[in-house]
């Protein structure tokens, strides 16, 4: 795991170094893998242990990338993988280098033991989950049609060992208002895009996201988290953009939000003929809702000794894999509240616990 943290898989540096660490570890157990490389340093890694094929396969999914360390200070350097007081610190320790180390170890130990499996084990560790899910979409495009029948998919995100079957989706929108530049001494000759954005933001304050509250996921939400506009203080800005983060429910259609924004644009255009704006999708992932009463979920919970499943507000690549037609659960070591924070860590005892759980799951479904 320490090698995975030190691989420093930010978007800028790519995932190749971590993929190579995993490939070397799998090779040590005699498990073959394939690294899929693009754009020099972006990478997925795929491994498969073939079986008698009498049962549906298990697909374990991880992501290799991490968010950057941020500007806040760290007591322990973000990519040094410091071990202290039974914990390993570092960016990605929780999200999700710990889970990667655990599932690779579990798969390796089962392979090394010579256990005869009745269904295949497939491991897919993908690039770009934190930004645009590019690795997952690439994997499904290139390998989705080659996969055997799946018993289920396990996303190894940090859940503190809770079994997650539902989460909200994300819709990231970029709204840009357009104006006309002019010298700031003659503002009447220009159209101020920042002023236009203020008009839109005023309307957005009254925008009501219509959707009935979901039994598991609660309500949808919206927040404006980025804004940019203007180049010089003495120039009327001709463009201003905001980033809008909407967390959606299974019953909501993403296109409806875009249409609603365009209706607001039209309303503002009627008031002021110089108003001009456009909306574009930056990223979207649908909500996830796996049937808790399905046999896969019940059997998965049974081998972990729990009868309870939960829902979370954050989003994963799970919905992409749900499109393959197999039930999806999210389950992994690490406290999710530590993700993306300074001095992120995972407890070593939880890594050991995760290895045991993943081995139990594999033997339950494939043994």
C-alpha positions in Angstrom: 0.0 0.0 0.0 2.8 2.4 0.8 4.1 2.0 -2.8 0.7 2.9 -4.1 0.5 6.1 -2.0 4.1 7.1 -3.1 3.0 6.6 -6.8 1.3 10.0 -6.4 -1.6 9.4 -8.9 -2.9 12.9 -9.2 -4.5 13.8 -12.6 -1.4 15.7 -13.5 1.0 12.7 -12.9 -1.4 10.0 -14.1 -2.0 6.5 -12.9 0.6 4.5 -14.7 3.0 4.2 -11.7 0.3 2.8 -9.5 -0.8 0.3 -12.2 2.8 -0.9 -12.4 2.9 -1.4 -8.6 -0.3 -3.5 -8.8 1.0 -5.5 -11.8 4.2 -6.4 -9.9 2.3 -7.5 -6.8 -0.1 -9.6 -8.8 2.8 -11.2 -10.6 4.3 -12.1 -7.3 1.2 -14.2 -6.7 1.3 -15.7 -10.2 -1.7 -13.6 -11.4 -1.3 -12.1 -14.9 -2.6 -8.6 -15.6 -2.7 -6.1 -18.4 -2.0 -2.4 -18.2 -3.9 -0.3 -20.7 -2.0 3.0 -21.2 -3.0 6.2 -23.1 -1.8 9.8 -23.1 1.6 8.7 -21.9 0.8 8.3 -18.2 -2.9 7.5 -17.9 -3.7 3.9 -17.2 -6.1 1.2 -16.3 -5.1 -2.3 -15.1 -7.2 -5.4 -15.6 -6.6 -8.9 -14.1 -8.6 -12.0 -14.4 -8.4 -15.4 -12.8 -10.2 -17.9 -15.0 -12.3 -20.7 -13.5 -14.5 -23.7 -14.3 -17.1 -21.2 -15.4 -19.9 -22.9 -13.6 -20.9 -19.7 -11.7 -21.2 -16.0 -12.6 -18.0 -14.0 -12.2 -17.3 -11.3 -9.6 -16.0 -8.0 -10.8 -14.1 -5.9 -8.3 -13.7 -2.3 -9.3 -11.2 0.3 -7.9 -9.9 3.7 -9.0 -6.2 4.5 -9.2 -6.4 8.3 -9.1 -6.4 10.6 -6.1 -7.3 14.3 -5.6 -4.4 16.6 -5.0 -3.1 17.3 -1.5 -4.6 20.8 -1.6 -3.2 24.0 -0.1 -3.8 23.1 3.6 -0.7 22.0 5.5 -0.2 18.3 6.3 1.5 17.2 9.5 2.7 14.1 7.6 3.8 14.6 3.9 1.0 13.7 1.6 2.9 11.2 -0.5 5.4 9.8 2.0 3.1 7.0 3.2 4.1 7.5 6.9 3.2 4.7 9.2 2.5 5.7 12.8 0.3 4.4 15.7 -1.2 1.6 13.6 -2.1 3.9 10.8 -0.8 4.7 7.3 -1.0 8.3 6.3 -1.1 9.8 2.9 -3.2 11.1 0.1 -5.4 8.2 -1.1 -4.8 6.1 2.0 -8.6 6.0 2.5 -9.7 6.9 -1.0 -8.8 4.3 -2.1 -5.3 2.9 -2.1 -6.1 0.9 1.1 -8.9 -0.9 -0.6 -6.8 -1.6 -3.7 -4.1 -3.1 -1.5 -6.7 -5.3 0.3 -8.4 -6.6 -2.8 -5.1 -7.3 -4.6 -3.9 -9.2 -1.5 -7.1 -11.2 -1.2 -7.1 -12.1 -4.9 -3.4 -13.0 -4.7 -3.8 -15.2 -1.7 -6.6 -17.1 -3.2 -4.7 -17.6 -6.4 -1.6 -18.7 -4.4 -3.7 -21.2 -2.4 -4.7 -23.1 -5.5 -8.4 -22.9 -4.6 -10.5 -24.3 -7.4 -13.1 -21.6 -8.3 -16.4 -22.1 -10.0 -16.5 -18.5 -11.3 -14.0 -16.0 -12.6 -12.5 -13.2 -10.5 -12.0 -10.0 -12.5 -10.2 -6.9 -11.2 -10.5 -3.5 -12.9 -8.6 -0.6 -11.5 -9.4 2.5 -13.5 -8.1 6.0 -14.1 -9.9 9.3 -13.6 -12.8 8.5 -11.2 -12.2 11.8 -9.3 -12.6 13.9 -12.4 -14.4 12.4 -15.4 -14.5 8.6 -15.1 -12.4 8.3 -18.3 -10.9 5.0 -17.2 -14.2 3.4 -16.3 -15.8 4.5 -19.6 -12.7 3.2 -21.5 -12.9 -0.1 -19.7 -16.6 -0.7 -20.4 -16.1 0.4 -24.0 -13.2 -1.9 -24.6 -13.9 -4.8 -22.3 -17.6 -4.7 -21.4 -18.6 -6.9 -24.3 -15.9 -9.5 -23.5 -16.9 -10.0 -19.8 -18.5 -13.3 -18.8 -21.9 -13.3 -17.1 -21.5 -11.5 -13.8 -22.9 -12.5 -10.4 -22.3 -9.0 -9.2 -20.0 -6.0 -9.1 -18.1 -4.8 -5.9 -16.9 -1.2 -5.9 -14.2 -1.0 -3.3 -14.7 2.6 -2.2 -14.2 3.4 1.5 -17.5 2.7 3.4 -16.1 1.8 6.8 -17.3 -1.8 6.0 -20.9 -0.7 5.4 -22.7 -2.3 2.5 -23.9 0.5 0.2 -26.5 -0.1 -2.4 -27.6 3.4 -3.3 -26.1 6.9 -3.9 -27.0 10.1 -5.5 -25.9 11.0 -9.0 -24.0 14.1 -10.1 -24.6 16.7 -12.7 -21.9 19.3 -13.1 -23.0 22.2 -15.3 -21.0 25.2 -16.6 -23.1 28.3 -17.2 -21.4 31.1 -19.2 -22.8 34.6 -19.7 -21.6 36.5 -22.7 -21.1 40.2 -23.0 -19.2 42.8 -25.0 -15.9 44.2 -24.0 -15.2 48.0 -23.6 -12.9 50.3 -21.7 -14.0 50.6 -18.1 -14.2 54.4 -18.5 -17.0 53.9 -21.0 -19.0 51.0 -19.5 -22.1 52.0 -21.5 -20.4 50.9 -24.7 -20.0 47.3 -23.4 -22.1 44.5 -22.0 -20.9 43.4 -18.6 -21.0 39.6 -18.5 -20.5 39.6 -14.7 -23.6 41.8 -14.3 -25.5 39.3 -16.5 -24.3 36.5 -14.3 -25.6 38.3 -11.3 -29.0 38.5 -12.9 -28.9 34.7 -13.5 -27.7 34.0 -10.0 -30.6 36.1 -8.6 -33.0 34.0 -10.5 -31.3 30.8 -9.5 -31.9 31.7 -5.8 -35.6 31.1 -6.5 -35.1 27.9 -8.5 -36.9 25.0 -6.8 -35.5 21.5 -7.6 -38.7 19.6 -8.0 -38.5 16.0 -6.8 -40.1 13.9 -4.2 -37.7 13.0 -1.4 -36.2 9.6 -1.9 -36.7 7.0 0.8 -33.0 6.2 1.1 -31.2 9.2 -0.4 -33.3 12.1 0.8 -33.4 15.2 -1.3 -31.5 16.5 -4.3 -29.1 19.4 -3.8 -27.5 22.2 -5.8 -24.5 24.4 -5.0 -22.5 27.0 -7.0 -18.9 26.2 -6.4 -16.7 28.0 -8.9 -16.9 31.4 -10.6 -14.6 33.2 -13.1 -14.8 36.3 -15.1 -12.9 39.3 -16.3 -9.3 39.7 -17.3 -8.3 43.3 -16.2 -9.8 45.7 -13.8 -10.1 48.4 -16.5 -11.8 46.2 -19.0 -15.5 45.4 -19.2 -15.7 41.6 -19.1 -17.2 39.8 -22.1 -17.5 36.4 -20.4 -18.3 35.1 -16.9 -18.7 31.4 -16.0 -19.9 29.5 -12.9 -19.7 25.8 -12.0 -22.9 24.3 -10.6 -22.9 21.0 -8.7 -26.3 19.2 -8.6 -26.7 15.9 -6.8 -29.5 14.0 -8.3 -32.0 11.2 -7.4 -32.9 8.1 -9.3 -36.2 9.6 -10.4 -34.6 12.8 -11.8 -33.7 13.3 -15.5 -30.6 15.4 -16.0 -31.9 16.9 -19.2 -34.7 18.6 -17.2 -32.1 20.7 -15.3 -30.6 21.9 -18.6 -34.1 22.8 -20.0 -34.9 24.6 -16.8 -31.7 26.7 -17.0 -32.5 27.6 -20.6 -36.0 28.7 -19.6 -34.4 31.1 -17.1 -32.1 32.4 -19.9 -35.2 33.1 -22.0 -36.9 34.9 -19.1 -33.9 37.1 -18.6 -33.6 37.7 -22.3 -37.2 39.0 -22.4 -36.3 41.5 -19.6 -33.0 42.6 -21.2 -32.3 42.0 -24.9 -28.5 42.1 -24.3 -28.6 39.1 -22.0 -26.9 36.1 -23.5 -26.0 32.8 -21.8 -25.3 29.1 -22.4 -25.2 26.0 -20.3 -23.0 22.9 -20.9 -22.4 19.6 -19.2 -19.0 19.2 -17.5 -19.7 15.8 -16.0 -22.7 13.6 -15.2 -23.1 10.3 -13.5 -26.5 8.8 -12.8 -27.8 7.8 -9.3 -27.3 4.3 -8.2 -30.0 2.1 -6.6 -29.5 -1.7 -6.3 -32.4 -3.8 -5.2 -31.6 -4.6 -1.5 -33.8 -7.7 -1.8 -31.8 -9.2 -4.6 -30.2 -12.6 -3.9 -26.7 -11.1 -4.6 -27.1 -8.4 -2.0 -28.6 -10.8 0.6 -25.8 -13.3 0.0 -23.2 -10.6 0.1 -24.4 -9.3 3.4 -24.7 -12.8 4.8 -21.1 -13.6 4.3 -20.2 -10.4 6.1 -22.4 -11.1 9.0 -24.8 -8.2 8.4 -28.4 -7.8 7.3 -28.2 -4.1 6.7 -27.5 -2.0 3.7 -27.1 1.8 3.5 -27.2 4.7 1.1 -24.7 7.6 0.8 -24.7 11.1 -0.7 -21.4 10.8 -2.6 -21.1 9.4 -6.1 -19.1 6.5 -7.5 -18.5 4.9 -10.9 -21.1 2.3 -9.9 -23.8 3.4 -12.3 -21.5 2.7 -15.3 -21.1 -0.8 -14.1 -24.8 -1.2 -13.3 -25.4 -0.7 -17.0 -23.7 -4.1 -17.5 -26.8 -5.7 -16.0 -25.4 -7.0 -12.8 -26.2 -5.9 -9.2 -23.7 -3.4 -7.8 -22.6 -3.0 -4.1 -20.1 -0.6 -2.7 -18.0 -2.0 0.1 -14.5 -1.2 1.4 -12.2 -0.3 4.3 -11.6 3.3 5.5 -13.7 6.0 7.0 -15.2 8.0 4.1 -15.2 11.3 6.1 -11.4 11.2 5.9 -11.3 11.3 2.1 -9.9 14.4 0.4 -8.7 15.8 3.7 -5.2 16.7 5.0 -3.5 13.8 6.9 -5.8 11.2 5.4 -5.1 7.8 6.8 -6.3 4.2 7.1 -5.9 1.9 10.1 -3.7 -1.1 9.4 -6.1 -3.3 11.3 -8.8 -2.3 8.8 -6.6 -3.4 5.9 -6.3 -6.9 7.4 -10.0 -7.0 8.1 -10.7 -6.0 4.5 -8.6 -8.8 3.1 -10.5 -11.3 5.1 -13.9 -9.9 4.0 -12.9 -9.9 0.3 -11.7 -13.5 0.5 -14.9 -14.5 2.2 -17.0 -12.9 -0.5 -15.0 -14.5 -3.2 -15.2 -18.0 -1.7 -19.0 -17.5 -0.9 -19.8 -16.7 -4.6 -17.2 -18.5 -6.5 -16.2 -21.4 -4.3 
